[in-house]
Amino acid sequence: MNFDIGYMIEIIPELLVYIPITLYLAIVSMLIAVIIGVALSLILVNKIPAAVQLSKLYISFFRGTPVLVQLLMIYFGLPQLFPWLNSISAVNAAIIAFSLNTSAYLAEIFRAALTSVDKGQTEAAISTGLTYRQAVWGIVLPQAIRNAVPATGNMFIGLIKNSSLAFTIGVTELLAQGKLLATATLQFFEAYLAVGIIYWCMTILYSWLQKWYEAKINKPYEA
Amino acid sequence: MIKVSGLKKAFNNIEVLKDINFEVNDGETVAIIGPSGSGKSTLLRCLNYLEKPDAGLISIGGVTAETKKVKKSTINRLRMETAMVFQHYNLFKNKTALDNITYPLAASKKAGSEEAVKIGERLLRQVGILDKAKHYPVSLSGGQQQRVGIARALAVDPHALLFDEPTSSLDPEWVGEVLKVISDISKNDKTMIIVTHEMDFAREIADRVIFMADGNIVEEGHPAEVFDNPQNERTRKFLKKYMQRAADSQERTELELLTV
């Protein structure tokens, strides 16, 4: 067996440099996806005519096609339709693709989280003199967020890993750098294992963070 | 003063309220009784527009809402004139017992936050659970939750309190403490409407009893009249059935006690 653990450890610092770009892709995409996802879920829950059908079509498309296809469509395809997009950077194209794709999943997660809050909570709020808006912000949303956190966290972990797809359109992030090192020395296994371990560590760290947050927001609901 | 006239409500073409007319005077306690599905809960929920009536006029305190041309602001004002106590308590699960009371007060600007806490603590003391002020609903018994629910309704100091079967989902052991709290309030000249299946309780605290069946008010009057000398055949049937069931369950309880 030919496995050079020394080499693997040696290249890790070179890879760590690319964590910021990977996290940048994941976090910015997530923030945008949450905003779009909330908007879509509110449309679905309140059954706003016409907008509902459009939202469903959007969700169906972005959940029904591979994220890689979406990424290539946006980076290479959109400038063909809209010439002013010619100058779009690979990083921005990746962020657009990841946020559109993730928002479709989040819309469904948020919709379920909102509808799982008992109707009695809203009724109690408005019957004690709160407006509908106050009831949603103060009473329904905090409970919906708690319902949505586990599944949303899973989406974020998926996003951290999926951000590696950005290398296909030329973004030099964690995986792209690993590939570079691998082909330079032909020590493929060491390089890709190192990349894998770094992704793994990131998701483990994030899982801890989420666990801590869940414990915090679950406190009021534990007898 | 509460005034309801020509109130109608249908769900999926089934008429739940057919043509309801009644009045409640200031300080009066009215109990609404009747079989399940008679429309009594729907009637109560129409009063604060948790259900939007199909037709009719509702007037509570100084606010009048005419179904056909009611505005959002009128509905909000109507809700300010009332407060509801729910069958399933509906305490805000993300807030402590005290915050359940102070949050609506502060958010609707009925009180500053310090004043709200004062009101909240006073009412929690009144319903006997000030020691649970910092507890979340999940760690309270059904009876305790319902007492917080009553305190929350009292806090907004409404023109009228609406009780929607306040003891129906309580374990029998908690029913007494909740009924006692409601009975204490009824002595304070609050205008109250109580939908209930507790006939003894209705007889004891109500100034007037309304019997509903099939979406109509069939009979109303002083508790002694309605319970002891019902004029309508429907009322007689209902009360007879109720007494039978009560006697049966009494017997069962006694049997259970014997076997223990």
Interface residues (C-beta under 8 A of the other chain):
Chain A: D118 G120 Q121 E123 A124 A125 I126 S127 T128 G129 L130 T131 Q134 G138 I139 P142 Q143 R146 K219 P220 Y221 E222 A223
Chain B: N48 L50 N76 R79 M80 T82 A83 M84 F86 H88 N90 L91 F92 K93 N94 K95 T96 Y103 P104 A107 S108 K110 Y136 V138 S139 G149 R152 A153 A155 V156 L162
